[in-house]
Structure formats: structure tokens, C-alpha cells
């Protein structure tokens, strides 16, 4: 499959680019931060997303969505990264929609997918419990109680957890932390008794939360996928999330590169534009090449998830690892080429550096995925 976008995908990209450049550029994030917005995002913008069909990109047509794939979702995520737009698109329209589509019974799909596509339901995935991404080390307990389960434990770095209406919780219903068997995904109402949600301040001014489960009761109807055998569904959903974050990292790198090149063309030193210095030209050219390599890796992984998800794991690991390292290079070069001013709040470049650092950690950093790739290759 060619590593280029189709005409329809290009039109989708242009539509998202125009919307976000107009309604949610980096100044939008700065305004939300300065106003100390309790939501940390614009609900009006999310409704616009829904009206344009972005909220339902991955939702099947039978439930009011577009029934598109990861390439299309990645296109929108790339533009979100380019503009650093705070949006529930990743947590709700990508991860939650994918989880319900691939693992939910008809009743769950009918209850939640149309609402996601309409923009009236926000959802998220609660997976990590410590400082690093280790999904198989889930320790939050799901103990059988009556016709359902009682949940006890905590989750950290839950994307948009403080505004979610529905939480997809990875819990251990059997076995011990580290075991592949014994994982179950459960749907939990964010207003359930015993669930405490605390918004956590992220260094990039985006949204996350810490969730505490104190004997939260759910029924057996809340099980998403197979009881005790949710690892396969969880891995599929995480891979979708990883490629989405890789697409955002690509957008972050592109946004930094565009700003840095513009600065090289306007900043003068010693009577010359600094972009005329060959050393800086070489560094900019190197970064451009890295971005284009990353673009190919991310698109290939997205295509693989759409065509053969069972065999996409290695390509997903490559995409997330490469996107993380490229975005890190981009923001480091961007700040350096801006000089000391690059570290001041007056310049947007610092916002990109902070977002790149957070996205590196989401669903596994470059080292995590390099190790995953090595294991998949038999090392």
C-alpha cells in the first residue's frame, strides 16, 4: 500500500487543519491556561468536532458515525498536535470508540456509540497505575460481588478523566500483577458511588486525572469483551491509541519545524539572517528528513491497523518509538535555534516541548516500544 494519503483523506486533513488553525491555534491553549479553565478545553469546539463528523470517525455507520479507520483518525490527530489543541478526541473518539466497536456487545454499542458520535458523551480509558506504562502490571482489583464486581484501587494519568462521563477501566479479576490472563475491561459511570476523580496538573496544560476506586460496584453487564481474558482487546485498543499519539507527536514536530524555519528566516545576528549559517541549515535539513521518515512509519502503522490489526504490533512499536524520538529532537532543536528566548513563556515553542514530553510517556515511551520490538523479533 502506497505511503500517501488518498484524495478523501487529504480533504479530511485540510478540513481539520482549517478548523484548528482558525478556532484552536496555540493561543487557544494559552488562553485556557491563563483563564484556569476548569475543563481545560472548549466544549463548544468539541460540538463543532461532532458537527463536522470528527467525533464519529471510528464509530460504525450503523451507530451514527463515519465508519472510517486509523489513517483518518491519525490525520486529525496530526493537526491536533500541530496546534497543541486540548480536545477529548483522543480519549473519546479514538480510544473509547475503538474499544466499544471492537469489544462491546450490541447493547453497549447502542447505548454509547451514537452518543460519542453526537458529541454528547465523553469517555476515557483508565489503564496506568504508576509512573510508567505497564498494562500487564494492572493491580486494581475487580472482586466478584453479587451479580457483578466491586472495584478497589487507583489509576493515574487518565486522559480527560475529570470531564469523562464513562470510564473504561482495566482491572484484575484473576491472577497477579504481571499475568496476561486475569485482566478484564469494565465500563464505569464517572458518577458511581465510591469513585473519586481528581484533576491533576499536567506540565503541558492538557488534561489528566487520578481516579480512586473505593469498593465501586458495577454489574456483570459492564464487562467489555471477555471476562478474565481482556488482554487481547486491551492491546488492540492500546495500539490504536499509540498510533494516534504517534500521529500527534508527528504534528508536534511539524509545528515546531515550521515555527523554527520561520524564525531562521527573520532573526538577524552579526548583520545576517541566522538561516544563512550553514550549520543551522544542516540541522534544519536533518530534522526535516527525520520528520518525513516518521511520517512514513506512522502512516504505515495506521494502515496496518486498518488492514491487519493482528500483525500490526511491530509497526505500531516502530511508529511510537520513532515519533517520540523525532518530536524530542524537534523541540530540542527548536528551542536551541530560538536561543535563550525559546525558554521564555512569550514564545510558543516551549508549549511544544512540554507536550512532546507528555506524549512520549503516553502508552509507552521510545524505550518501552524499542523493547517491545526487540521481543517481537525474538531478541
Long-range contacts (C-beta under 8 A, 24 or more apart in sequence): 1-303, 1-307, 3-296, 3-299, 3-300, 3-303, 4-299, 5-71, 5-75, 5-299, 9-71, 9-72, 9-75, 12-72, 12-75, 12-76, 13-75, 13-76, 13-78, 13-79, 15-52, 16-54, 16-75, 16-76, 16-79, 16-80, 17-79, 17-82, 19-48, 19-52, 20-79, 20-80, 20-82, 20-83, 20-85, 21-83, 23-48, 24-83, 24-85, 24-87, 25-83, 26-83, 26-84, 26-255, 26-348, 26-351, 28-83, 28-85, 28-86, 29-84, 29-85, 29-86, 29-205, 29-351, 30-348, 30-351, 32-86, 32-205, 33-205, 39-162, 39-163, 39-207, 40-86, 40-162, 40-163, 40-199, 40-205, 40-206, 40-207, 41-86, 41-87, 41-88, 41-160, 41-163, 41-207, 42-86, 45-85, 45-87, 46-87, 46-88, 46-119, 47-119, 49-87, 49-89, 49-93, 49-119, 50-117, 50-118, 50-119, 50-120, 51-119, 54-89, 54-93, 55-89, 55-92, 55-93, 55-116, 55-117, 55-118, 55-119, 56-93, 56-97, 56-116, 56-117, 56-118, 57-93, 57-94, 57-97, 58-93, 58-94, 58-97, 58-98, 58-101, 59-93, 59-97, 59-101, 59-113, 59-114, 59-116, 59-117, 60-101, 60-109, 60-113, 63-109, 63-110, 63-113, 63-114, 63-117, 64-113, 64-114, 64-117, 64-118, 65-97, 65-113, 65-116, 65-117, 69-302, 69-305, 69-306, 70-240, 70-243, 70-244, 70-302, 70-303, 70-305, 70-306, 71-299, 71-302, 71-303, 71-306, 73-240, 73-244, 73-247, 73-302, 74-243, 74-244, 74-246, 74-247, 74-298, 74-299, 74-302, 75-247, 77-244, 77-245, 77-247, 77-248, 77-251, 78-247, 78-248, 78-250, 78-251, 78-254, 79-251, 80-248, 80-251, 81-247, 81-248, 81-249, 81-250, 81-251, 81-252, 81-253, 81-254, 81-255, 81-355, 81-359, 82-251, 82-252, 82-254, 82-255, 83-251, 83-255, 84-204, 84-252, 84-255, 84-351, 84-352, 84-355, 86-205, 86-206, 86-207, 88-122, 88-124, 88-160, 88-163, 90-159, 90-241, 90-244, 90-245, 90-248, 91-122, 91-123, 91-124, 91-125, 91-159, 91-160, 91-164, 92-116, 92-121, 92-122, 92-123, 92-124, 92-160, 92-164, 94-240, 94-241, 94-244, 95-124, 95-125, 95-159, 95-168, 95-237, 95-240, 95-241, 95-244, 96-123, 96-124, 96-125, 96-166, 96-168, 97-123, 98-236, 98-237, 98-240, 98-241, 99-125, 99-168, 99-185, 99-224, 99-233, 99-237, 100-224, 102-233, 102-236, 102-237, 103-185, 103-224, 103-225, 103-230, 103-233, 103-237, 104-224, 104-225, 107-221, 108-187, 108-221, 108-224, 112-166, 112-187, 121-165, 121-166, 122-160, 122-163, 122-164, 122-165, 122-166, 123-164, 123-165, 123-166, 123-167, 123-168, 124-158, 124-159, 124-160, 124-161, 124-164, 124-166, 124-167, 124-168, 125-158, 125-159, 125-167, 125-168, 125-170, 125-237, 125-241, 126-155, 126-158, 126-161, 126-167, 126-168, 126-169, 126-170, 126-211, 127-155, 127-170, 127-234, 127-238, 128-155, 128-156, 128-157, 129-153, 129-154, 129-155, 129-156, 130-156, 131-156, 132-361, 132-368, 133-361, 133-362, 133-363, 133-364, 133-365, 133-368, 135-170, 135-234, 135-235, 135-238, 136-177, 136-178, 136-179, 136-180, 136-183, 136-231, 137-177, 137-178, 138-170, 138-171, 138-172, 138-177, 138-183, 139-172, 139-177, 140-169, 140-170, 140-171, 140-172, 140-213, 141-171, 141-172, 142-171, 142-172, 142-173, 142-184, 142-186, 144-173, 145-217, 147-219, 147-220, 148-217, 148-218, 148-219, 148-220, 148-221, 148-222, 149-173, 149-184, 149-186, 149-217, 149-218, 149-220, 149-222, 150-215, 150-216, 150-217, 151-186, 151-188, 151-194, 151-213, 151-215, 151-216, 151-217, 151-218, 152-213, 152-214, 152-215, 152-216, 153-213, 154-210, 154-211, 154-212, 154-213, 155-210, 155-211, 155-213, 156-200, 156-210, 157-200, 157-208, 157-210, 157-361, 157-362, 158-208, 158-209, 158-210, 158-211, 159-207, 159-208, 159-362, 160-207, 160-208, 160-209, 161-197, 161-199, 161-207, 161-208, 161-209, 161-210, 161-211, 162-197, 162-198, 162-199, 162-207, 162-209, 163-207, 164-190, 165-189, 165-190, 166-190, 167-195, 167-211, 168-224, 169-213, 170-230, 170-234, 173-227, 173-228, 174-228, 180-231, 181-228, 181-229, 181-231, 182-228, 183-228, 183-229, 183-230, 183-231, 183-234, 184-223, 184-225, 184-226, 184-227, 184-228, 184-230, 185-223, 185-224, 185-225, 185-230, 185-233, 185-234, 186-218, 186-222, 186-223, 186-224, 187-218, 187-222, 187-223, 187-224, 188-216, 188-218, 188-222, 192-216, 192-217, 192-218, 193-217, 202-358, 203-354, 203-357, 203-358, 204-351, 204-354, 204-355, 204-357, 204-358, 205-351, 205-354, 206-355, 206-358, 235-313, 236-309, 238-363, 239-305, 239-309, 239-312, 239-313, 239-316, 240-305, 241-362, 241-363, 242-316, 242-319, 242-320, 242-363, 242-364, 242-369, 243-298, 243-301, 243-302, 243-305, 243-316, 243-319, 243-320, 245-320, 245-323, 245-359, 245-362, 245-363, 246-297, 246-298, 246-301, 246-316, 246-319, 246-320, 246-322, 246-323, 246-324, 247-298, 247-302, 247-323, 248-359, 249-294, 249-323, 249-324, 249-326, 249-327, 249-356, 249-359, 249-360, 250-291, 250-294, 250-295, 250-298, 250-323, 250-326, 250-327, 252-327, 252-330, 252-331, 252-352, 252-355, 252-356, 252-359, 253-287, 253-290, 253-291, 253-294, 253-323, 253-326, 253-327, 253-329, 253-330, 253-331, 253-356, 254-291, 255-352, 256-327, 256-330, 256-331, 256-333, 256-334, 256-349, 256-352, 257-284, 257-287, 257-288, 257-291, 257-330, 257-334, 259-334, 259-348, 259-349, 259-352, 260-284, 260-287, 260-333, 260-334, 260-337, 260-338, 260-349, 263-337, 263-338, 264-337, 274-337, 280-337, 283-333, 283-337, 284-333, 284-337, 287-329, 287-330, 287-333, 290-326, 290-329, 290-330, 291-326, 291-330, 293-322, 293-326, 294-319, 294-322, 294-323, 294-326, 297-322, 297-323, 298-322, 298-323, 313-372, 313-376, 314-373, 314-376, 314-377, 316-369, 317-369, 317-370, 317-372, 317-373, 317-376, 318-369, 318-373, 320-363, 320-364, 320-366, 320-369, 321-366, 321-369, 321-370, 321-373, 322-366, 324-356, 324-359, 324-360, 324-365, 324-366, 324-369, 325-366, 327-356, 327-359, 327-360, 328-356, 328-357, 328-360, 328-366, 330-356, 331-356
